[in-house]
Amino acid sequence: MSRQVRVAHITTIDMSLALLLGTELRFDVEQGFDVFALSAPGPYVGAIEALGVTFVPLPSLTRSWDVTGDLAGARELWRALRRIRPDVLHTHTPKPGVVGRILGRLAGVPVVVNTCHGLWATPDDPPVKRWLVYGAEALAAQFSDHELFQNSDDRETLRWAIPDGKATVVGNGVDLQRFAYDGEGRARVRAELGVGHRDLLVGGVGRRVAEKGIVELAQVARALHDRATFVWVGPDDDKPDALGRDIAGLRIVPARIDMPAVYSALDVFVLPSHREGFSRSAMEAAACGRPMVLSDIRGCREIGENGTELLLVPPRDPAALEAAITRLLDDAALRDRLGAAAEQRARTAFDQRRVAATSIETYRKVAARKRLAW
């Protein structure tokens, strides 16, 4: 590489940069890129900058669609792109994915790549919402050089709009050096929660919003309160379906930084989500060797095979969820078998450094095709 290439990643909030893309940002820096991270500022800015990345604040960005705020965010992004002049703009998450691709091309960024972390409509959504989402993605894709999909279902959904030569299914990954079973951490977290050595602990991890299936999990928790302690670990959220901290049946644990220990503390990991791109929390739980119950949806099916690495249940089905959790609570040998198989799959299939390497190879292929002097 004849000079230091400037790569900019954009998401809506800094938590996504730090928790979803931290390994990819670090990998880019290790490969010699001058890396920029763009998002609304928040509590994770310090962690992002500690990776050797230049953080560029876009204060007006929000996850919710709002015309006035979105126009302000677009202006901030335009000015940032004209100021830092990246060679590559890599867009992530729904709103920056649409707006960023269009503005990146109009601002003259030589290479524009987008990662689809999960289409923000499901097959069960009303047709109007689905086609608004699919139409926006199809339009934005006309402004990118390449589209990276985390799951094959989303790739198939947009095949009509994006030719094969412009799309790659890359999967997803986590930091496998960080996420591994932690026996000492398990004991510490369970002691903090007041859970005894022989007691059973069931929990989920993620944003505290209804689409994560927390309402259904709470219903199960109330039915099985005499069998196990049920927890949900994750931050507050500002989305319309955000849930508070008072959810009957569930102990709410605020976001923590010692997540390998948190996963290790669980006897059963549960994610009854309604929509996922490619569940990061499930990959992290798998890497920590946890038996899992996940929704039978895109983004969860990719984590493993039903009955081999995990149990799958229909979304929005508390009865099926309760039956699967009860099955695991009753069968320690099944928990051990599924946990071991999940960890083995994670070690072979969920390495985020591999995903990051694929992104860089994509940048280079686009640059070579355009005959850019890198």
C-alpha positions in Angstrom: 0.0 0.0 0.0 1.7 3.2 -1.2 0.0 5.5 1.2 -2.2 5.4 4.3 -5.8 4.8 3.2 -8.5 6.6 5.1 -11.4 4.4 6.1 -14.5 5.8 7.7 -17.2 3.6 9.4 -20.6 5.2 10.2 -23.3 4.0 12.6 -26.1 5.8 14.4 -24.8 5.6 17.9 -21.3 5.1 19.5 -22.4 1.9 21.3 -22.7 0.2 17.9 -19.2 1.3 16.9 -17.7 0.0 20.2 -19.7 -3.2 20.8 -20.6 -4.3 17.2 -17.6 -3.1 15.3 -14.9 -2.8 17.9 -12.9 -5.8 16.5 -13.3 -4.6 12.9 -12.1 -1.1 13.8 -9.1 -2.6 15.7 -8.3 -4.9 12.7 -8.4 -1.9 10.3 -5.9 0.0 12.4 -3.7 -3.1 12.6 -3.7 -3.3 8.8 -2.3 0.2 8.5 -5.5 2.2 7.7 -6.2 5.7 9.0 -9.6 4.9 10.6 -12.4 7.2 11.4 -15.6 6.3 13.3 -18.7 8.5 12.8 -21.8 8.5 15.0 -23.8 10.4 17.6 -21.5 10.9 20.6 -22.1 9.0 23.8 -20.5 7.1 26.6 -18.4 4.8 24.3 -16.3 7.5 22.6 -13.4 6.9 24.9 -13.4 3.1 24.2 -13.5 3.9 20.4 -10.6 6.3 20.6 -8.6 3.8 22.6 -8.5 1.6 19.6 -6.5 4.2 17.7 -9.5 5.5 15.8 -10.5 9.1 15.2 -14.0 9.7 16.4 -16.1 12.2 14.4 -19.3 13.3 16.3 -22.6 13.6 14.4 -24.8 14.9 17.3 -28.1 15.0 15.3 -28.1 11.3 14.4 -30.9 9.3 16.1 -32.2 5.8 15.5 -35.8 7.1 15.2 -36.8 8.7 11.9 -37.5 12.4 12.3 -37.4 14.8 9.3 -35.9 17.8 11.1 -33.3 15.8 13.0 -32.5 13.6 10.0 -31.9 16.7 7.8 -29.5 18.1 10.5 -27.8 14.7 10.7 -27.4 14.6 6.9 -25.8 18.1 6.9 -23.4 17.0 9.7 -22.4 13.9 7.7 -21.9 15.8 4.5 -19.6 18.3 6.2 -17.7 15.5 7.9 -17.1 13.6 4.7 -16.0 16.8 2.9 -13.6 17.5 5.8 -12.0 14.1 6.4 -12.1 13.0 2.7 -12.1 9.2 3.3 -11.0 6.8 0.6 -13.6 4.3 1.9 -16.9 4.9 3.5 -18.3 1.8 5.1 -21.9 2.3 6.3 -23.7 0.2 8.9 -27.2 0.1 10.6 -30.4 1.2 8.9 -30.4 5.0 8.8 -26.7 5.7 8.2 -26.8 2.8 5.7 -29.4 4.6 3.5 -28.3 8.2 4.0 -24.6 7.4 4.2 -24.5 5.5 0.9 -26.2 8.3 -1.0 -24.2 11.2 0.6 -21.0 9.3 0.3 -21.3 8.9 -3.4 -22.5 12.5 -3.9 -19.5 13.7 -1.8 -17.1 11.9 -4.1 -15.9 9.1 -1.7 -14.1 6.7 -4.1 -15.2 3.5 -2.4 -18.6 3.1 -0.7 -19.5 -0.2 0.9 -22.5 -1.1 3.1 -23.1 -3.9 5.5 -26.7 -5.0 6.0 -26.8 -6.1 9.6 -30.5 -7.0 9.2 -33.3 -5.6 7.2 -35.5 -3.5 9.4 -38.6 -5.2 8.2 -39.7 -8.8 8.8 -41.9 -11.0 6.5 -44.6 -10.6 9.1 -44.7 -6.8 8.8 -47.5 -5.1 6.8 -46.7 -4.9 3.0 -46.4 -1.1 3.1 -43.6 -1.2 5.6 -41.9 -4.0 3.9 -41.8 -2.3 0.5 -40.8 1.0 2.0 -37.9 -0.7 3.6 -37.0 -2.8 0.6 -37.4 0.2 -1.7 -35.1 2.4 0.5 -32.4 -0.3 0.6 -32.7 -0.9 -3.2 -32.4 2.8 -3.9 -29.4 3.3 -1.5 -27.7 0.2 -3.0 -27.5 2.1 -6.4 -25.0 4.5 -4.7 -22.7 1.8 -3.2 -19.9 -0.2 -4.8 -20.6 -3.4 -2.9 -23.1 -4.8 -0.4 -22.2 -7.1 2.4 -25.0 -9.2 4.0 -24.7 -10.8 7.4 -27.4 -13.4 6.5 -28.5 -15.1 3.4 -32.2 -14.5 3.9 -31.7 -10.7 3.6 -29.5 -11.3 0.5 -32.3 -13.3 -1.1 -34.9 -10.7 -0.2 -33.0 -8.0 -2.2 -31.7 -10.2 -5.0 -34.2 -8.5 -7.4 -32.4 -5.2 -6.7 -28.7 -6.1 -6.3 -26.9 -8.3 -8.8 -24.7 -11.1 -7.6 -21.5 -9.4 -8.6 -22.3 -6.6 -6.2 -23.2 -8.6 -3.1 -21.5 -11.0 -0.7 -22.9 -12.9 2.3 -20.2 -12.5 5.0 -21.9 -13.8 8.1 -20.9 -12.2 11.4 -18.5 -12.7 14.3 -17.4 -11.7 17.7 -14.1 -11.2 19.5 -13.2 -14.8 20.2 -10.2 -13.8 22.3 -12.5 -12.0 24.7 -15.6 -14.2 24.7 -14.9 -17.5 26.4 -16.1 -19.3 29.4 -15.0 -17.6 32.6 -15.4 -19.8 35.7 -14.2 -17.1 38.2 -16.5 -14.5 36.5 -19.4 -16.9 36.7 -19.0 -17.3 40.5 -18.6 -13.5 41.0 -21.6 -12.5 38.9 -23.9 -15.1 40.5 -22.8 -14.0 44.0 -23.6 -10.4 43.0 -27.0 -11.5 41.9 -27.6 -13.6 45.0 -27.9 -16.8 42.9 -26.7 -19.9 44.7 -24.3 -22.4 43.3 -27.0 -25.0 42.7 -29.7 -22.6 41.6 -30.5 -22.1 38.0 -30.1 -18.7 36.2 -31.9 -17.9 32.9 -31.3 -14.7 31.1 -31.1 -12.7 27.9 -28.9 -9.8 26.8 -29.7 -6.9 24.6 -31.5 -3.6 24.3 -34.5 -3.4 26.5 -37.2 -3.2 23.7 -40.3 -5.2 23.0 -39.0 -6.6 19.7 -36.3 -8.6 21.7 -39.2 -10.7 23.0 -38.7 -9.5 26.6 -42.5 -9.4 27.2 -42.8 -13.1 26.3 -39.8 -14.0 28.4 -41.3 -12.2 31.4 -44.5 -14.2 31.0 -42.4 -17.4 31.1 -40.4 -16.1 34.1 -43.6 -15.6 36.0 -44.7 -19.1 35.2 -41.4 -20.7 36.2 -40.4 -18.4 39.0 -40.1 -21.4 41.4 -37.6 -23.2 39.0 -35.1 -20.5 38.2 -34.1 -16.8 38.5 -34.7 -14.9 35.3 -32.7 -11.8 34.3 -32.4 -9.4 31.4 -29.1 -7.6 30.9 -28.9 -4.5 28.8 -29.2 -0.7 28.5 -32.1 1.7 28.5 -33.4 2.5 25.0 -35.2 5.5 23.4 -37.1 3.6 20.7 -41.0 3.7 20.8 -41.2 0.1 22.0 -38.6 0.7 24.8 -39.4 -1.1 28.1 -38.8 0.3 31.6 -36.9 -1.3 34.4 -40.0 -2.6 36.2 -40.9 -5.8 34.3 -42.8 -8.3 36.5 -40.9 -11.7 36.7 -37.6 -10.4 35.4 -34.7 -8.9 37.2 -33.3 -6.0 35.1 -29.6 -5.7 35.2 -28.1 -2.5 33.6 -25.5 -2.8 30.8 -22.2 -4.1 32.0 -18.7 -4.3 30.6 -17.8 -7.8 32.0 -20.0 -9.6 29.5 -18.0 -12.8 29.2 -18.5 -13.3 33.0 -22.3 -12.4 32.6 -22.8 -15.0 29.9 -20.8 -17.6 31.9 -23.0 -17.0 34.9 -26.1 -18.1 33.0 -27.3 -21.7 32.9 -29.6 -21.0 30.0 -29.3 -18.1 27.5 -32.6 -17.0 25.9 -33.2 -14.6 23.0 -36.9 -14.7 22.0 -36.4 -11.9 19.5 -38.9 -10.9 16.8 -36.2 -9.5 14.4 -32.5 -10.0 14.2 -29.9 -9.3 11.5 -27.4 -11.9 12.9 -27.6 -12.0 16.7 -24.4 -10.8 18.3 -25.5 -11.7 21.9 -26.3 -15.2 20.8 -22.8 -15.6 19.2 -21.2 -14.3 22.4 -23.2 -16.7 24.5 -22.2 -19.5 22.1 -18.6 -18.6 22.4 -19.0 -18.8 26.2 -20.4 -22.3 25.9 -24.0 -21.5 26.9 -27.0 -23.7 26.1 -29.4 -21.4 24.2 -33.1 -21.0 23.3 -33.5 -18.6 20.3 -36.4 -17.6 18.1 -36.7 -19.5 14.8 -36.1 -16.4 12.7 -33.4 -15.1 10.3 -30.4 -14.0 12.2 -31.0 -16.6 14.9 -31.2 -19.7 12.7 -27.6 -18.9 11.5 -26.3 -19.4 15.0 -26.8 -23.2 14.9 -29.0 -26.1 14.1 -32.1 -26.9 16.2 -31.4 -29.7 18.6 -27.6 -29.7 17.8 -26.2 -26.4 19.0 -29.4 -24.8 20.4 -33.2 -25.0 20.6 -35.3 -22.9 18.3 -38.9 -21.8 19.1 -41.4 -19.7 17.1 -41.3 -16.0 17.9 -44.1 -14.5 19.9 -45.1 -17.9 21.3 -44.7 -17.9 25.1 -46.0 -21.5 25.4 -43.3 -22.8 23.1 -40.7 -20.7 24.8 -41.7 -22.0 28.2 -41.6 -25.6 27.0 -38.1 -25.2 25.6 -36.7 -23.5 28.7 -38.4 -26.1 30.9 -36.7 -28.8 28.8 -33.3 -27.3 29.5 -34.0 -26.7 33.2 -35.0 -30.4 33.5 -32.0 -31.8 31.6 -28.5 -30.9 32.8 -26.9 -33.3 30.3 -28.8 -31.6 27.4 -27.5 -28.2 28.7 -24.0 -29.5 28.7 -24.2 -31.0 25.2 -25.8 -28.0 23.6 -23.3 -25.6 25.3 -20.3 -27.6 24.2 -21.6 -27.8 20.6 -22.4 -24.1 20.5 -18.9 -23.2 21.7 -17.4 -25.5 19.0 -19.4 -23.8 16.3 -18.5 -20.3 17.6 -14.8 -21.1 17.4 -15.1 -22.2 13.8 -17.8 -19.9 12.4 -18.0 -16.7 14.4 -14.6 -15.0 14.2 -15.1 -11.3 13.6 -11.5 -10.9 12.4 -12.5 -13.0 9.4 -15.4 -10.7 8.7 -13.1 -7.7 9.0 -10.6 -9.3 6.6 -13.5 -9.8 4.1 -14.4 -6.1 4.3 -10.8 -5.1 3.6 -10.6 -7.5 0.6 -13.8 -5.9 -0.7 -12.3 -2.4 -0.4 -9.3 -3.5 -2.4 -11.2 -5.3 -5.1 -13.4 -2.2 -5.6 -10.3 0.0 -5.7 -8.6 -2.3 -8.2 -11.7 -2.3 -10.4 -11.7 1.5 -10.3 -8.0 1.7 -10.8 -7.5 3.7 -7.7 -3.9 4.4 -6.7 -3.6 2.8 -3.2 
